Amino acid sequence: MAPFRILISGAGIAGPAVALLLARHRDCAITIIERAASLRSTGQQIDLRNQGVPIMQKLGLEEAVRARIVKEEGTRIINRAGAELAFIPALQTGSGKQSLSSEFEIMRGDLVDVLYQATKDLDNVKYVFGRTIESLIEGGDGPIGVGLSDGTTHEYDLVIGADGVGSRTRKLMLAGGEEQDKQVRQATGVQLAFFTIPVEKDDSRAFTICRSTKGRHLMTRRDRDDVLRVLFMAHVGQAASGGKGDSEDDRLRAQLHAANRSGDLEQKKKAWAAYYADAGWQAERFTHALLHSKEADDLYAQELQRVVLPPGAWSGRNGRVTVVGDAACCVALNRGLGTTVSFVTAYTLAGELARHCIPLKGSGAGAKQQPTRENLEHALAEYERKTRVLTDPVQKGMPGWFPWAGGYSVGCQRTSQRT
């Protein structure tokens, strides 16, 4: 019997997670391509919570994840003067129920490596680095042709895009191509900047959040003893309107948009430092380090986007292409569910493919469970339907651009002692 040939684009979290699940079926032959020349070890602190925790445990990854977790004691909410308004301790439940600081806090690069180590030596999984999908060639009811960036063309029974918010796979999958993809990617008006600075002895080991003025937040985390991670998050509006007006704030917002689009490191550093110069708390220290410390050369800045595909659009090309993780339904940062959604989409997709498309050994149903167009379309429709039960309420229930923008923040301001 011919193998079920699967191509996964993206060696981050969702792609290797679905590969780990599908590799349990010996009839699957899985290739994972990654545009980077090697595994990406960088990235910020992420976490697992809710449904993501039991899925991680079912994948057999808990021991490896716990070996690399960031021991974050909890979350501190402070004002611009640095006074603590509230402290929310991390829960140690071993389940999906978590506070703002999860029991399963981990650096993104570490979780990516955990998944890579769990899949790289499997007989039916192959990694290819330095490759991207350049074209999709439909084959009627049969396999789909895939043109890769090295000029080669291959046939697969299914292509899975796990290539993030800016997914090229999704763009090629959608009937409307690039124009439809622009509508799918929704701007939030929020700009982010992550960078590292030298640590000081009094820096807290809690996730510290300072809500400043003008839609600005300053946050810090410590995953290591020798450095402090800083996150600036600013609600600056859309790029098209960010520069309208004659005020100094308008000028700084326009400068921030222009710097982030430029890709120039020094320009981005100067723009972020200028925008946060009067933000309070330790803004002076953070902006000085951003401009002058070597550690801050890891600055990563971007505009926060959501991915909202219309119903029925999570798959296409006659049931031969689908997307998972952020490529399918990026829920932004307002709920802290990005990593969990990656695991949920991977788990649900693998389950539906196993139920409808992968032959069962020793079962009379084996002859019916083949990766045909009809079976794949049905499996992918069920995958989308079941996953949207989680993702749709999260995306529709975004009352503000950040969880501390509304009543939650007000409540914290009324809390003056640890709870």
C-alpha positions in Angstrom: 0.0 0.0 0.0 1.4 3.4 -1.0 2.2 5.7 2.0 0.2 8.7 3.0 2.6 11.5 1.9 2.4 14.6 4.0 4.3 17.8 3.6 4.5 20.2 6.6 5.8 23.7 6.0 7.2 25.1 9.3 9.4 23.6 11.9 8.1 25.7 14.8 5.5 24.3 17.3 2.3 23.3 15.4 4.1 21.6 12.5 6.3 19.2 14.5 3.4 18.6 17.0 1.1 17.3 14.2 4.1 15.3 12.8 4.7 13.6 16.1 1.0 12.6 16.3 0.8 11.4 12.7 4.1 9.5 12.8 2.5 7.0 15.1 0.8 5.7 12.0 3.4 3.8 10.0 1.5 4.5 6.7 2.4 8.2 7.0 5.5 9.5 5.3 6.1 13.0 6.6 8.4 15.7 5.4 8.9 19.0 7.3 10.4 21.9 5.5 11.7 25.0 7.2 12.8 28.2 5.5 15.5 28.9 8.0 18.9 27.2 7.4 18.7 25.5 10.8 16.3 25.1 13.7 15.4 28.5 15.2 16.5 28.6 18.8 15.3 32.2 19.5 12.0 33.6 20.7 10.3 34.9 23.7 8.8 33.3 26.7 5.5 31.4 26.0 3.3 29.1 28.0 0.9 26.2 27.9 -2.5 26.4 29.5 -6.1 25.1 29.3 -6.3 22.3 26.6 -2.7 22.7 25.7 -1.5 21.0 28.9 -3.2 17.6 28.5 -2.3 17.5 24.8 1.3 18.1 25.7 1.1 15.3 28.2 -0.5 12.9 25.7 2.3 13.7 23.3 4.7 12.3 25.9 6.5 15.6 26.3 5.9 16.6 29.9 9.2 15.4 31.3 11.2 17.2 28.6 9.1 20.4 29.0 9.4 20.4 32.8 13.2 20.1 32.4 13.2 23.4 30.6 10.5 25.4 32.3 11.0 29.0 33.5 10.3 29.1 37.2 8.3 32.3 37.3 6.8 33.0 40.8 3.8 34.8 39.5 2.6 38.1 38.0 3.1 41.6 39.5 1.0 44.5 38.5 2.6 47.9 39.2 2.0 51.5 38.6 4.2 54.1 36.9 5.9 54.8 40.2 6.8 51.1 40.6 4.4 50.5 43.5 2.8 47.1 43.5 -0.9 47.0 42.9 -1.4 43.3 42.8 0.4 40.0 42.9 -1.1 36.8 41.3 0.9 33.7 42.1 1.6 31.0 39.6 -0.5 27.9 40.1 1.2 24.5 40.4 -1.8 22.3 39.5 -0.3 20.1 36.8 -3.5 20.8 34.8 -4.7 23.3 32.3 -6.0 25.7 35.0 -3.4 28.4 35.2 -3.0 32.0 36.3 -1.3 34.7 34.3 2.0 33.0 35.0 1.6 29.4 33.9 3.1 26.4 35.6 4.4 25.6 32.1 6.3 28.8 31.2 9.0 28.0 28.6 11.2 29.8 26.1 9.9 29.4 22.6 13.2 28.1 21.3 13.3 25.5 24.1 9.8 24.2 23.2 10.7 24.1 19.5 13.8 22.0 20.4 11.7 19.6 22.6 9.5 18.9 19.6 12.4 18.6 17.2 14.2 16.1 19.5 11.0 14.1 19.7 10.6 13.8 16.0 14.0 14.1 14.2 14.9 10.4 14.6 11.6 8.9 13.7 11.8 6.6 10.7 8.8 8.3 8.9 9.7 11.9 9.6 12.3 13.9 7.6 13.4 17.5 8.1 14.6 19.7 5.2 16.0 23.1 6.1 16.4 26.1 3.8 13.3 25.3 1.8 9.9 27.0 1.2 6.8 26.3 -0.8 6.8 28.4 -4.0 3.8 27.0 -5.9 1.0 24.5 -5.6 -0.1 22.5 -8.7 -3.5 20.9 -8.5 -3.9 17.3 -9.7 -7.6 17.0 -10.0 -8.8 14.4 -7.5 -5.3 13.1 -7.1 -2.2 14.3 -5.1 -1.1 17.9 -5.3 2.2 19.0 -6.8 4.4 21.3 -4.8 7.1 23.5 -6.2 9.9 24.2 -3.7 12.4 27.1 -3.5 15.2 24.8 -4.7 13.5 24.3 -8.0 12.3 20.8 -7.4 8.7 19.6 -7.7 7.2 16.8 -5.6 3.7 15.2 -5.1 2.0 14.9 -1.8 -1.4 13.7 -0.6 -1.7 16.5 1.9 0.1 19.8 2.5 -0.1 21.4 6.0 0.9 25.0 6.5 2.4 25.6 9.9 4.3 28.7 8.8 2.8 31.3 11.1 0.8 34.6 10.7 2.4 35.4 7.4 1.9 31.9 6.0 2.9 31.5 2.4 1.0 28.2 2.4 -2.2 29.9 3.3 -1.7 32.6 0.6 -1.3 29.9 -2.0 -4.2 27.8 -0.6 -6.8 30.6 -0.7 -8.8 31.0 -3.9 -8.4 34.7 -3.7 -4.6 34.5 -3.3 -2.7 37.4 -1.9 -5.6 39.8 -2.0 -7.8 37.5 0.1 -4.9 36.9 2.4 -4.6 40.6 3.1 -8.2 40.6 4.4 -7.5 37.5 6.6 -4.6 39.2 8.4 -6.2 41.8 10.6 -4.2 44.6 12.2 -4.8 45.4 15.8 -3.1 48.7 16.1 -0.6 47.3 18.6 3.1 47.4 18.2 5.5 45.1 20.1 9.2 45.3 20.9 11.1 42.5 22.7 14.7 42.9 23.8 17.2 41.9 26.4 19.2 44.1 28.8 21.7 43.5 31.6 20.1 42.3 34.9 20.2 44.2 38.2 20.1 42.5 41.6 16.7 43.9 42.5 15.0 42.7 39.3 12.0 40.6 40.1 11.6 37.0 39.0 7.9 37.6 38.6 6.3 38.6 35.3 6.0 42.3 36.0 3.5 44.5 34.1 3.4 48.3 34.3 0.5 50.0 32.6 1.6 53.5 31.5 -0.1 56.3 29.7 -0.9 56.7 26.0 -1.7 53.0 25.6 1.8 51.9 26.6 2.8 48.9 28.7 6.2 48.0 30.1 6.8 44.3 31.0 9.7 42.3 32.2 10.5 38.6 32.7 13.6 36.7 33.9 14.2 33.2 32.4 18.0 33.5 33.2 20.1 34.8 36.0 22.2 37.1 33.9 19.7 39.0 31.8 16.3 40.7 31.9 13.8 40.4 29.1 11.8 43.6 28.3 8.6 43.9 26.4 7.2 47.2 25.2 3.6 47.0 24.0 2.0 50.1 22.6 -1.5 50.7 21.2 -0.6 53.2 18.5 -3.4 52.8 16.0 -3.1 51.8 12.3 -0.2 52.8 10.2 -2.3 54.7 7.8 -3.5 57.1 10.5 -0.6 56.9 12.9 1.1 60.0 11.5 -2.0 62.2 11.1 -2.0 65.3 13.4 0.6 67.8 14.4 1.2 66.8 18.0 4.5 65.3 19.3 2.7 62.1 20.1 1.5 61.8 16.4 5.1 62.4 15.2 6.4 59.7 17.5 3.7 57.2 16.5 4.5 57.8 12.8 8.2 57.4 13.6 7.5 54.1 15.3 5.5 52.7 12.3 8.2 53.8 9.9 11.0 52.3 11.9 9.3 48.9 12.2 8.6 48.8 8.5 12.2 49.8 7.7 13.8 46.7 9.3 16.8 48.9 10.3 17.9 47.9 13.8 19.2 51.3 14.9 16.2 53.1 13.5 13.9 50.8 15.5 15.9 51.3 18.6 15.8 55.1 18.4 12.0 55.1 17.6 11.1 52.8 20.5 13.4 54.7 22.9 11.8 58.0 22.0 8.2 56.6 22.3 8.9 55.2 25.8 11.1 58.0 27.1 8.4 59.4 29.5 6.6 56.1 30.2 7.5 56.0 33.9 8.7 53.2 36.2 12.1 52.1 34.8 11.6 53.4 31.3 14.8 55.5 31.5 16.9 52.5 32.4 15.2 50.3 29.7 15.5 52.9 26.9 19.1 53.7 27.8 20.0 49.9 27.7 18.0 49.6 24.4 20.2 52.2 22.8 23.6 51.3 24.4 23.7 47.7 25.6 25.0 44.9 23.4 22.3 42.6 24.8 19.6 44.7 23.2 20.9 43.9 19.7 18.4 41.1 19.8 15.5 43.6 19.5 12.5 42.1 17.7 9.7 44.5 16.8 6.5 43.9 14.9 2.9 44.9 14.6 0.5 42.5 16.3 -1.9 40.9 13.9 -4.8 38.4 14.1 -5.6 35.7 11.5 -9.3 35.3 11.0 -10.2 32.9 8.1 -13.9 32.9 7.0 -15.9 29.7 7.6 -14.8 26.8 5.4 -11.5 28.4 4.5 -9.2 26.5 6.7 -8.5 24.1 3.8 -8.6 24.2 0.0 -7.2 22.9 -3.3 -9.6 20.0 -3.4 -8.9 19.0 0.2 -5.2 18.8 -0.4 -4.0 21.8 1.7 -4.8 23.0 5.2 -3.3 25.2 7.9 -2.6 24.8 11.6 -1.5 27.1 14.5 -1.1 30.8 13.8 -1.5 30.2 10.1 -5.0 29.0 10.8 -6.3 31.2 13.6 -3.8 33.5 15.3 -5.6 34.8 18.4 -3.0 37.5 19.1 -1.7 38.1 22.7 -4.9 39.1 24.4 -5.6 35.7 25.9 -2.2 34.0 26.1 -3.5 31.1 24.1 -1.2 31.1 21.1 0.9 28.0 22.0 -2.2 26.2 23.3 -4.0 26.8 19.9 -1.0 25.4 18.1 -1.3 22.2 20.1 -5.1 22.1 19.8 -5.0 22.5 16.0 -2.3 19.9 15.6 -4.1 17.4 17.9 -7.5 17.9 16.2 -6.2 17.7 12.7 -4.2 14.5 13.4 -7.3 13.0 15.0 -9.5 13.7 12.1 -7.0 12.4 9.5 -6.6 9.2 11.6 -10.3 8.8 11.7 -11.0 9.3 8.0 -7.9 9.0 5.9 -5.4 6.6 7.5 -5.9 2.9 6.9 -6.4 0.9 10.1 -4.3 -2.2 10.5 -6.4 -5.3 11.0 -9.7 -3.5 10.5 -12.4 -4.0 7.9 -12.6 -0.2 7.6 -9.0 0.0 6.2 -10.2 -0.2 2.6 -12.4 2.8 3.1 -9.9 5.0 5.0 -7.7 6.3 2.3 -6.4 9.8 1.5 -8.9 10.3 -1.3 -10.3 13.8 -2.1 -13.6 12.9 -0.6 -12.1 11.6 2.7 -9.7 14.5 3.0 -12.3 17.1 2.4 -14.5 15.5 5.1 -11.6 15.2 7.6 -10.5 18.8 7.1 -14.1 20.1 7.4 -14.4 18.2 10.7 -11.0 19.5 11.9 -12.1 23.1 11.2 -15.6 22.6 12.8 -14.3 21.1 16.0 -11.4 23.5 16.4 -13.5 26.6 15.9 -15.4 25.7 19.0 -12.3 26.9 20.9 -11.0 29.6 18.6 -14.1 31.5 17.5 -15.2 32.5 21.0 -11.7 33.7 21.8 -11.5 35.8 18.6 -15.0 37.2 18.9 -14.6 37.9 22.6 -11.8 40.5 22.2 -13.3 43.5 24.1 -10.0 45.4 24.1 -6.6 45.2 22.6 -5.0 43.7 25.8 -6.4 42.0 28.8 -5.3 44.7 31.2 -7.1 47.4 29.2 -10.4 47.2 30.9 -12.0 46.2 34.2 -9.3 43.8 35.0 -6.8 46.6 35.3 -9.2 48.7 37.3 -9.6 45.8 39.7 -5.8 45.5 40.1 -5.5 49.2 40.9 -7.8 48.6 43.8 -5.7 45.8 45.1 -2.7 47.1 47.2 -1.5 43.9 48.8 -0.5 40.4 47.7 -3.3 37.9 47.5 
